[in-house]
Amino acid sequence: MRQRVFNPLGMNASDPVITNGIRERVAVGYGPLQPDRPFPVRGKLAEAPWIEVPEAAGSIAATASDMGNYLQMLLNHGAGLRGECYLKNF
């Protein structure tokens, strides 16, 4: 993932899996204060528990800038920063 996608697209702050090793660099998630009830409009939030997701389930940790590079490639029909095509390889 890093060699074929992240590096060529300049996604240098991204990680292909969410593990405890990157926890200090990942934003804190939030969820409903009372998850056993319907969430009201403007309901209170609480810090969500940390979940490590080491398997390939779309668990990429990326900055907004890195995701912008990825989205630019998708919007350019697979063309990367230097014009190379990525979608043909998948």
Phi, psi and omega in degrees: 000313181295315183290319186272334185238300187300305184299310180298331180269002180072026180271067188281346180256015184257154175230140184282350177219153178261108182234170178298335180294337179251006186306320183292343180261358185258140179297149177285133177270156179228152178215181180302141178299322179239087187292350180271005181232159175300142182279118180282160174301132183058031179293159180284147180247158175225158178297131180279153178293150177288136178233120176272129184234082184278350181268166182283085180228036182075026186268055179270131175260118183217153175281166178298321179296316178296319179293328175298319176298318180294315179295324177298319178297316179296317180293335177268023177057039176097356180279130180276194183298328181255016178089354180289149184263130181259327187292334179293340183274358184249000000 
